[in-house]
Amino acid sequence: MSFRAREMYKKVVQRVGGDGKLPAELMKSVKDMLPDRKVVMGRAQRGIFAGRHIRFGNKVSEDGGNKSRRSWKPNVQEKRLFSYIHDRHIRVKVTTHALRCIDKAGGIDEYLLKTPYNKMDTEMGIVWKAKIEKMYSELAEMEVGFFPPEEEAKIEQGFDEARAAKRDFRREARRALAKQRQLEAGTEVTNTKEEVSDAAAKV
């Protein structure tokens, strides 16, 4: 394991929850599958780049064939991707290639689960992958209870009644606000009429 892989493993363990709180098989797989590349673009550490990094080459002139060094940077976009396992949006910097991979996998959770650790190549992606695997392992150990159809119908009816009450409350609030605005407009009209009559009397 290279120095970069060791440092990345320490950060993953620190962010996800420590050696004692995670399954031993999971941490062993993380340690075995960490990327062994020594150099990775520093910008890629803060996002999901799916193997796309800065590239270098030559710019060749059309007339004389003169070569000058240049670089090609990846097309990086900042996106809000919804994670079903975390039930919230994740704001992350991704390349357009990574976005296509995420769409093909069916979401950010599926992409992180299907992509092996040694191909993740970024610290952020490895941390999120370890978190999702940890949550899935916890969900697998939970006991799931099912309601009979009668209880499900009652629960659904309760939700429908709550939504209907909320709609009625909003409707009444809008009506009260409209009535208040009408009263305020009526008082302004009467005040202006009184002012006009007073001015005419003075003249």
Secondary structure, DSSP 8 states (H G I E B T S, - for coil): --HHHHHHHHHHHHHHT-TTTS-HHHHHHHHHHS---S---GGGGGEE-TT---EEEEEE-TTT--EEEEEE---EEEEEEEETTTTEEEEEEEEHHHHHHHHHHTSHHHHHHHS-HHHH-SHHHHHHHHHHHHHHHHHHHS------HHHHHHHHHHHHHHHHHHHHHHHHHHHHHHHHHHHHHHHHHHHHHHHHHHHHHH-
